Amino acid sequence: MTGEEGAAPRRGLSRRGLLGLAAGGGAAAVVLAGGGFALGAGQRQGAVADVVHPFFGVHQSGITTPVQEHLHFAAFDMMPRSDRDDLIELLKDWSYAASRMTAGLEVSATGAVGGPAEAPPDDTGEALGLPASALSITFGFGPTLFEDEGGDRYGIRDRRPPKLERLPAFLGDDLDPAQSGGDLCIQVCADDQQVAVHAIRNLSRIAFGRAKLRWSQLGFGKTSRTTADQQTPRNLFGFKDGTANILADDAAALDEHVWVAEEDGPTWLAGGSYLVARRIAMLIETWDRVQLGEQERIFGRDKREGAPLSGGTEQTAPKLAGLDAHSHVRLANPGSNGGTRILRRGFNYVGGNNSLGRLDAGLFFLAYQRDPAQFIDLQRRLSTDLLNEYIRHTGSGIWAIPAGAAEGGYVGQALFA
């Protein structure tokens, strides 16, 4: 097996991928255990239209794709004895399976109802009969994938993007190492939660023996928009979130703030981006006792309409001098940060309750940017945010997101050229 540009198109899962489907029941169970709420037909109301986001393309889907209603995010670590061929083969298998599932097909040609009766089916089957549901699958490479104290087992150490470094510590961090980092990440978004979970479950089975699940997160109720026709959604504090987000049709802003350019280096990452994920716990019970006027001052927006407190409607540019100097809107506004912008795809989450009987709930924040410094600078600026009294950052990670895969190729192929 090679990772050369001219590698033959993948026409099915590798033998190891098929063996993973047969042996990976335990991994699938672990993935499902990371959930925070049950699956049911009542949660599939958004899956009426069979929207398809093709896996192959110039950029990976799931970045500028219209934000879907559900998320299943998973981070993986490569197995200790894995080598370059294992990594390449896994990426090929994942790409093949992702190209089928995003089209509304089963994970392989033999699927859930084909193959011998004496062996487990290739596809777990819970998405049979469901449409593609706007499924998008996005893959990323973490800093640790390029690190190896014992050598350069994947042959990519010298191709690590210089900007792909672990994030620095921020004020308010209370990070759980078990819910942070990872050699690889997969962001799955869909308008049907069962379709999203099905994708991660089957990709985890395929990885069996080559990579293992490190942590995962379910999300619901998008908290940002990427198209002008989408209504601005609300976070669990009840405020509209992502009003000023970069939109998919703003090509100039995407080129300036989101897509890695050839001159940025390395060349294999051109057309890709950098993803920062943050699990932000919200102190719901404390927030719910805060007076409305104070809540609005903290955010800098009217709670019902989402208009800035300096006047106008939701889409009116805020007059920064008319807002509290430490309000969230004022500190996060590009006018306060030298024009810095990021593309965000956030989701609410609820994971039951903690040991104190309080809701384990918050925001799973996903930020795409051309340079990780954009997020770092913005997060440091938010160190005096009034909102910090009511939130805690409990999980974190950064990954390089390669450009889209060519038809018949695999994600990240240029890294191994």
C-alpha positions in Angstrom: 0.0 0.0 0.0 1.2 3.5 -0.8 0.1 7.0 -0.1 1.1 8.4 -3.5 -1.1 10.7 -5.5 -1.6 8.1 -8.1 -3.0 5.5 -5.8 -5.8 3.3 -7.2 -9.3 4.5 -6.3 -10.8 2.8 -3.4 -13.6 0.4 -4.5 -14.4 -1.1 -1.1 -13.2 -1.5 2.4 -9.8 -3.0 3.0 -9.6 -6.5 4.5 -8.7 -4.9 7.9 -11.6 -2.5 7.6 -14.0 -5.5 7.0 -12.4 -7.3 10.0 -13.0 -4.1 12.1 -16.6 -4.2 11.2 -16.8 -7.8 12.3 -14.8 -7.2 15.6 -15.7 -3.7 16.5 -18.8 -4.1 18.5 -17.1 -3.0 21.7 -15.9 0.2 20.2 -19.4 0.9 18.9 -20.9 0.4 22.4 -18.4 2.9 23.8 -19.3 5.5 21.3 -23.0 5.2 22.2 -22.1 5.4 25.9 -20.8 9.0 25.2 -24.3 10.2 24.5 -26.4 12.5 26.6 -29.9 11.8 25.3 -31.9 9.0 23.7 -32.6 8.4 20.1 -36.2 8.3 18.8 -38.4 9.0 15.8 -39.6 12.2 17.4 -36.1 13.6 17.0 -36.0 13.0 13.3 -38.4 15.7 12.2 -35.6 17.5 10.3 -35.0 14.5 8.1 -38.0 15.0 5.9 -35.9 16.2 2.9 -33.2 13.9 1.6 -30.5 16.6 1.4 -27.1 15.2 0.3 -23.7 16.8 0.9 -21.2 15.0 -1.3 -18.1 13.8 0.5 -15.7 14.5 -2.4 -14.9 18.1 -3.3 -12.5 21.1 -3.1 -13.2 21.5 0.6 -14.4 19.0 3.1 -18.1 19.3 3.8 -19.2 20.2 7.4 -17.4 23.6 7.4 -19.4 26.0 5.2 -22.2 23.4 4.9 -25.5 24.8 6.2 -25.4 24.0 9.9 -27.5 20.9 10.7 -29.5 20.1 13.8 -27.4 17.4 15.3 -23.7 16.7 16.0 -21.7 13.6 16.9 -18.0 14.5 17.4 -15.4 11.9 18.1 -11.6 12.0 18.7 -9.4 9.0 18.2 -5.8 7.9 19.0 -3.8 5.6 16.8 -2.9 2.3 18.3 0.6 2.1 19.7 1.9 -0.4 17.2 0.3 1.2 14.1 2.5 2.3 11.2 2.3 4.5 8.1 0.4 1.8 6.1 -2.1 1.4 8.9 -2.8 5.2 9.0 -3.1 5.4 5.2 -5.3 2.3 5.0 -7.6 3.7 7.7 -8.0 7.0 6.0 -8.9 5.2 2.7 -11.4 3.0 4.5 -12.9 6.0 6.3 -13.2 8.0 3.1 -14.9 5.1 1.2 -17.4 4.6 4.0 -18.0 8.3 4.4 -18.6 8.8 0.7 -21.3 6.1 0.9 -23.0 7.2 4.1 -23.2 10.9 3.1 -25.0 9.7 -0.1 -27.5 7.9 2.1 -26.1 4.4 1.4 -24.9 1.7 3.7 -21.3 1.7 4.9 -20.2 -0.9 2.3 -21.7 -2.5 -0.8 -22.7 -5.6 1.2 -24.3 -3.4 3.9 -26.5 -4.6 6.7 -28.5 -7.3 4.9 -25.8 -8.7 2.6 -22.9 -11.0 3.2 -22.8 -14.4 4.9 -25.3 -15.1 7.6 -22.5 -16.6 9.8 -20.7 -13.2 10.1 -21.8 -9.8 11.5 -23.2 -7.5 8.8 -20.9 -4.7 7.6 -23.5 -2.0 8.5 -25.1 -1.9 11.9 -28.4 -1.1 10.3 -30.0 1.6 12.5 -30.1 4.0 9.6 -31.8 1.7 7.1 -34.7 3.4 5.5 -33.6 6.8 6.6 -32.5 9.5 4.1 -29.1 11.1 4.0 -30.5 13.8 6.3 -27.8 16.4 5.2 -25.1 14.2 6.7 -21.6 15.7 6.5 -18.4 14.0 7.7 -15.2 16.0 8.4 -11.8 14.6 9.3 -8.9 16.3 11.1 -5.3 15.6 12.2 -4.2 16.5 15.7 -0.7 17.7 16.8 0.0 14.3 18.4 -0.3 12.5 15.1 2.9 14.1 14.0 4.8 13.4 17.3 6.6 10.2 18.0 9.3 10.0 20.7 10.5 6.7 19.4 11.0 7.8 15.8 8.8 8.9 12.8 6.6 5.9 12.4 4.1 7.6 10.0 6.8 9.4 8.0 5.1 12.8 8.4 7.0 14.5 11.3 8.7 17.0 8.9 5.3 17.7 7.3 3.6 18.9 10.5 2.1 22.4 10.0 4.2 24.8 12.2 1.0 26.4 13.4 -0.5 23.1 14.6 0.5 23.4 18.3 -1.3 22.5 21.5 -3.4 25.4 22.6 -2.1 27.5 25.5 -3.8 27.7 28.8 -6.7 30.2 29.0 -8.3 31.8 32.0 -11.3 29.7 33.0 -9.9 26.4 31.8 -10.9 23.4 33.9 -9.9 20.9 31.2 -10.5 17.1 31.6 -7.6 15.4 29.7 -10.0 12.5 29.0 -12.2 14.9 27.1 -9.5 16.7 25.2 -7.0 16.2 22.3 -6.7 13.2 20.0 -4.6 12.1 17.0 -7.6 12.2 14.7 -11.0 13.8 14.9 -14.3 13.2 13.1 -17.0 15.8 13.1 -20.4 14.4 12.0 -23.4 16.7 11.5 -26.9 15.7 10.3 -30.5 16.7 10.6 -31.2 13.3 12.1 -29.5 12.3 15.3 -29.7 8.6 14.5 -28.0 9.2 11.2 -25.2 11.1 12.9 -24.7 8.4 15.6 -24.8 5.7 12.9 -21.9 7.3 11.1 -19.6 7.6 14.1 -20.6 4.1 15.2 -19.6 2.5 11.9 -16.4 4.6 11.4 -15.4 3.4 14.9 -15.9 -0.2 14.0 -13.9 0.3 10.8 -11.0 1.7 12.9 -10.8 -1.4 15.2 -7.2 -2.5 15.6 -5.8 0.6 14.1 -7.3 3.5 16.1 -9.3 3.6 19.3 -11.9 6.1 20.5 -10.5 8.7 22.9 -13.7 10.7 23.6 -16.9 11.7 21.9 -19.6 14.3 22.3 -23.3 14.5 21.2 -24.8 17.9 20.4 -28.2 19.2 19.4 -29.8 22.5 18.5 -27.2 24.3 16.5 -26.0 27.6 18.0 -24.7 29.3 14.9 -25.7 29.7 11.2 -23.6 29.5 8.0 -26.3 30.7 5.5 -28.3 33.9 5.4 -31.6 32.1 5.1 -31.0 30.3 8.4 -32.6 31.8 11.5 -30.1 32.7 14.2 -30.4 29.9 16.8 -30.2 30.3 20.6 -27.8 28.8 23.2 -28.9 27.3 26.5 -28.7 30.7 28.2 -31.6 31.7 25.8 -29.7 34.2 23.7 -29.3 34.2 20.0 -25.8 33.0 19.1 -23.6 33.5 16.0 -25.4 36.6 14.5 -22.2 37.9 12.9 -20.9 34.5 11.8 -19.0 34.2 8.4 -21.5 32.9 5.8 -21.0 30.3 3.2 -21.5 32.7 0.3 -19.0 35.2 1.5 -16.0 33.9 -0.5 -13.8 36.9 0.3 -14.2 36.4 4.0 -13.7 32.6 3.8 -10.4 33.1 1.8 -9.2 35.7 4.3 -10.3 34.1 7.6 -11.0 30.3 7.1 -9.2 28.6 4.2 -5.4 27.9 4.5 -3.7 29.4 1.4 -0.7 28.0 -0.5 1.6 30.7 0.9 0.6 29.9 4.5 2.2 26.4 4.2 2.5 23.5 4.3 1.3 23.0 0.7 -0.5 19.7 1.6 -2.9 21.7 3.8 -3.8 24.4 1.2 -7.6 24.5 0.9 -8.1 23.2 4.4 -8.5 24.9 7.7 -7.8 24.6 11.4 -10.5 23.4 13.8 -10.6 24.3 17.5 -13.2 22.4 19.6 -14.1 23.6 23.1 -16.5 21.9 25.5 -18.0 24.8 27.5 -20.0 23.9 30.6 -22.8 26.4 31.5 -23.7 27.0 35.1 -27.4 26.8 34.2 -28.9 27.1 37.7 -26.7 30.1 38.6 -27.6 31.9 35.4 -31.3 31.3 35.8 -31.3 33.4 38.9 -29.7 36.4 37.2 -32.1 39.4 36.5 -33.0 39.9 32.8 -31.4 43.3 32.6 -28.1 41.9 33.9 -28.3 39.0 31.5 -28.7 41.4 28.6 -25.8 43.6 29.9 -23.5 40.6 30.1 -24.2 39.6 26.5 -24.7 43.1 25.1 -27.9 42.1 23.3 -31.6 42.2 23.9 -32.7 38.6 24.8 -36.0 38.5 22.8 -34.9 40.0 19.5 -31.1 39.7 19.6 -30.6 43.4 18.8 -27.5 45.0 20.3 -28.2 47.2 23.3 -26.8 50.1 21.4 -29.9 50.1 19.3 -31.3 48.7 16.0 -32.3 45.2 15.0 -30.5 41.9 15.3 -28.4 42.5 12.2 -27.5 46.1 13.1 -23.8 46.5 13.7 -23.4 47.3 17.4 -22.0 50.6 18.5 -19.3 49.3 20.8 -19.1 52.5 22.9 -22.7 52.0 23.8 -22.1 48.5 25.3 -20.5 47.5 28.6 -16.8 47.4 28.1 -16.7 43.7 29.3 -19.9 42.5 27.5 -19.5 39.4 25.4 -20.6 41.2 22.1 -18.2 44.1 22.6 -15.2 41.9 23.4 -15.8 39.4 20.6 -16.6 41.9 17.9 -14.0 42.2 15.1 -13.9 46.0 15.8 -12.4 45.2 19.2 -9.9 42.6 17.8 -8.2 44.2 14.8 -10.7 42.6 12.4 -10.2 39.0 13.6 -13.0 36.7 12.6 -13.7 32.9 12.8 -16.3 30.6 11.4 -18.2 28.9 14.1 -20.4 25.8 14.2 -21.7 25.4 17.8 -24.1 22.9 19.3 -25.9 22.7 22.7 -25.3 19.6 24.8 -27.0 18.1 27.8 -25.2 15.1 29.5 -27.6 14.4 32.4 -26.6 15.8 35.8 -23.5 16.1 37.9 -22.8 14.8 41.4 -24.4 18.0 42.9 -27.7 17.3 41.1 -27.2 20.1 38.6 -27.5 19.9 34.9 -24.4 18.9 33.0 -25.1 21.2 30.0 -23.5 23.7 27.9 -22.1 24.6 24.5 -19.8 22.5 22.3 -18.0 25.2 20.4 -16.4 24.5 17.0 -14.3 27.2 15.4 -12.7 27.1 11.9 -10.0 29.5 11.0 -7.1 30.0 8.6 -4.6 30.4 11.5 -5.0 29.1 15.1 -3.8 32.5 16.3 -7.2 33.9 15.3 -8.9 31.8 18.0 -6.1 32.2 20.5 -6.1 36.0 20.3 -9.9 36.1 20.5 -10.0 33.8 23.5 -7.4 35.9 25.3 -9.5 39.0 24.6 -12.4 37.3 26.2 -10.5 36.8 29.5 -12.4 39.8 31.0 -15.8 38.7 29.6 -18.6 39.1 32.1 -19.9 35.8 30.9 -16.9 33.9 32.4 -18.6 33.9 35.8 -21.2 31.5 34.4 -19.1 29.1 32.2 -16.2 26.7 32.5 -14.1 25.3 29.6 -13.9 21.5 30.4 -12.7 20.0 27.1 -10.4 21.2 24.2 -8.6 20.2 21.1 -7.1 21.5 17.9 -6.8 19.7 14.5 -5.6 20.5 11.0 -8.5 19.9 8.6 -7.2 18.9 5.1 -8.8 20.0 1.9 -11.5 17.9 0.4 -10.7 14.5 -1.2 -10.8 14.1 -5.0 -13.2 11.6 -6.4 -11.7 8.1 -5.9 -9.1 9.5 -3.5 -9.0 9.8 0.3 -9.0 12.5 2.8 -5.5 13.8 3.7 -3.9 12.1 0.6 -1.6 15.1 -0.1 0.0 14.6 3.3 1.5 11.3 2.2 2.4 12.2 -1.4 
